[in-house]
Amino acid sequence: MVSRRMILKTGVAAIVVLGVGGGIWAGTRNPDRALAPWRQAGTGYGDARLDALAYAVLSPNPHNRQPWLVQLIGDDALDLYCDLDRRLPETDPFDRQITVGLGCFSELFRMAAAEAGYKATIVPFPDGEPSPRLDSRRVARIRLVKEIVKKDQLFDAVFDRRSVKEPFDISKPIASTLLADLVSGERHGGTVDMGVITGLRELSWNAHEVETLTPRTMQESVDLMRFGKTEIEANPDGIDFGGPAFELMNVTGLMTRENVGDPASTSFKQGMKIYDEMLHSAMGYVWITSAGNTRTQQLIAGRDWVRLNLRATQLGLAVHPLSQALQEYSEMDELYAALHKSLGIEAPSRLQMFARIGYGPRIEPSPRWPMKTRLIKA
Ligand SMILES: Cc1cc2nc3c(=O)[nH]c(=O)nc-3n(C[C@H](O)[C@H](O)[C@H](O)COP(=O)(O)O)c2cc1C
């Protein structure tokens, strides 16, 4: 089975062959600066809003675009905006996923504030809900009030939460009691039934094929790929290929921005093989629905999602969102309808998040822009 981890191991073996020099070089390739926000959260900034923001930037979000922008207001409030340049127009033409990511952000902010003894009141879209795309209006006004507020037990998992883009252990089924714990909410759904899983594995693989074989949607991902330490530290977002193995493959021309999107290239075929095995290792699925598709419902879906992701982490389960079949562009229409049909979701209700679950490896956190770079200067 080929996986990102195996590429890593192979690369490490190559570096060992290169000898002491290769080993010393490999030891310097960790993109430390891009991971600093994971170490900085919790250090304290002397302002409860900045303290909570330092955690909120660790939220899951589509393609790790980190679309949040924040303006501090007075002594106790802030306005949350979408950075409109950080959207994904090809795969997310109505900014739905981006809004879900902003919902994750506001929920992690709320939890971090509670941890410090502040209640965060969040008013979604105070200037109205933008449609069909987001615009320069506020996504939320958030105010902090110091009061006795219940801490959230899920917050314990904030540093360990990941989106695990690796094969899961196909010898380890998930107990139905664990699934029930994960998806007990009214907007939640899930399955660990092998009969259903087999069909969903195929459907998510087909959706992956559509996204990667549609040139404009594939190009959107390619443009966001960061190869090696220098690129990742310069732009700590997007799709990161860090570590000495990927860096070696990049500098030797085996995997570059030019060939990785070309279906005739070896790196494209290798990428498809990795995804084939990864997607067929799903040992269950979870999903979040909404009764409609308003902007506020999208924010709530984000809140639900980050909570599910944190709970899965506490239960020792790995989750990997698979948004391809949820995407609203014509080439995906058939699979969008097929997924909704197979999960029994009828319009106006719709899927907001869909993910595979299983037992997966422990992986490194993904890069983040430092919290202070996301502040709008007064
Ligand atoms: C709305 C939304 C959609 C996402 N869709 C996908 C997806 O289709 N494929 C995927 O690999 N990850 C997906 N993710 C996970 C992000 O890639 C991940 O959150 C981001 O890279 C940051 O990594 P982290 O969650 O490990 O911190 C999605 C996350 C969100 C919030």
The ligand as an ORCA input file, in Angstrom:
! r2SCAN-3c Opt
* xyz 0 1
  C     -15.758     22.367      5.154
  C     -14.553     21.466      5.104
  C     -14.350     20.666      3.996
  C     -13.233     19.820      3.923
  N     -13.085     18.986      2.847
  C     -12.017     18.163      2.765
  C     -11.860     17.262      1.670
  O     -12.687     17.177      0.770
  N     -10.749     16.486      1.632
  C      -9.814     16.531      2.613
  O      -8.807     15.821      2.530
  N      -9.935     17.354      3.679
  C     -11.017     18.166      3.776
  N     -11.168     18.983      4.867
  C     -10.137     18.987      5.908
  C      -9.144     20.116      5.678
  O      -8.323     19.833      4.576
  C      -8.327     20.316      6.962
  O      -9.192     20.752      7.987
  C      -7.200     21.343      6.782
  O      -6.257     20.888      5.847
  C      -6.490     21.593      8.108
  O      -6.000     20.398      8.624
  P      -6.417     19.875     10.066
  O      -7.900     19.679     10.086
  O      -5.682     18.565     10.249
  O      -5.993     20.901     11.072
  C     -12.298     19.797      4.983
  C     -12.515     20.608      6.116
  C     -13.640     21.423      6.184
  C     -13.886     22.258      7.422
*
